[in-house]
Amino acid sequence: MQRPFNFSAGPAAIPLEVLERAASEMTNWHNTGMSVMEMSHRGQAFMSILAKAQADLRQLLAIPDHFKVLFMQGGGIAENAIVPLNLSRGGEVDFVLSGTWSQKSLKEAGKYAHTHVAASSEATHFDHLPDPAQWQLSKSAAYVHLCSNETIHGVECHELPDLNALGSPAPLVIDFSSHVLSRPVDWSRVGLAFGGAQKNIGPAGLTLVVVREDLLGQALQVCPSAFNYELVAKNDSMFNTPPTYGIYLAGLIFEWALAQCEGHLAGIAALEQRNIHKAQLLYDVIDRSELYVNPVHVANRSRMNVPFFLRGDDGKPLLEATQPRNAAFLKAAEQSGLLQLKGHKSVGGMRASIYNAMPMQGVQALVSFLQDFEQHHA
Ligand SMILES: *Cc1c(COP(=O)(O)O)cnc(C)c1O
């Protein structure tokens, strides 16, 4: 049986091959007689799983040696506190606001640091990423926070800014929760990147942190030890018991990602190419239709999260999920095997999240459905 296509923003679809492999290894991993869930995190078997996951991730994202890879817990939202606890030194921190997630980060960081909004697109309902050339960066910021893909508003930063060239000596911190592994990262422009796993990396419960070594060792006194990057790094992500099963599944996804190919491209380059094509197909159909609309500036549209609205007979976007046309759309989509297309409650409308695990056929099925629905129901 063909599984339905799952457009959830997160926790999100996982490649079927990965789920099947995990199922086959569930009760007896590599003849150890144990499930990965039942292993000591300090035993040889799990240590080998962790080491391979880390090495594969480093290869996939071309992470330079002077960055540490940390597997932590708490998700992206906990990192909103953990980052300022580790990097702010209680001083000033710059924020770029491009959607709900950066807004949340700003609010939480305010508990530990002096926050400064360097740029914001809130006035236009977060329909674009403020142009880096216009950011009002402070001279003394401990770091600059940017959410490089705003999952709810569908706004993605397609070229990370060079802060030095913009006159700021501060390191750039990116929340890459919802587009990690979808494209390469320019590490020369990044001080720290963090992300929850449940979009592109695996199950909820695992948090990935990639941090430049020179940023370690400046945590505030009050920083919980389990969240102190220096301690976590020193202990190879084993200061406390790490989310072992999540790390194992992430490792399977890294292997899956490394094995992807597209023409002469492999790994992340192949995934990026596929993601570009998937997003292009979907945005083209939305832009060409009379019924659907995506409000985001073309240059900042996300390849991963595509929010869109159906228009009412007056041409205005229909926000409420309970509105009859929206309700009919969601019901018909589900009947066609297209799941979880309802938009985030704060913006309404629809959202198709098309992470790595969404195959081209899934996006093709969605665009056929969109065209069909427009013809027959509107
Ligand atoms: C999903 C998401 C988070 C949050 O994750 P939690 O796991 O709920 O803490 C943070 N930032 C972004 C950009 C996200 O998409």
The ligand as an ORCA input file, in Angstrom:
! r2SCAN-3c Opt
* xyz 0 1
  C      10.323     23.660     15.282
  C      11.203     24.840     15.534
  C      11.723     25.153     16.801
  C      11.333     24.449     18.029
  O      11.374     23.459     18.506
  P      10.987     22.692     19.832
  O      11.517     21.364     19.544
  O       9.508     22.739     19.960
  O      11.690     23.349     20.943
  C      12.580     26.234     16.929
  N      12.914     26.967     15.867
  C      12.431     26.711     14.641
  C      12.846     27.561     13.503
  C      11.555     25.643     14.440
  O      11.076     25.393     13.211
*
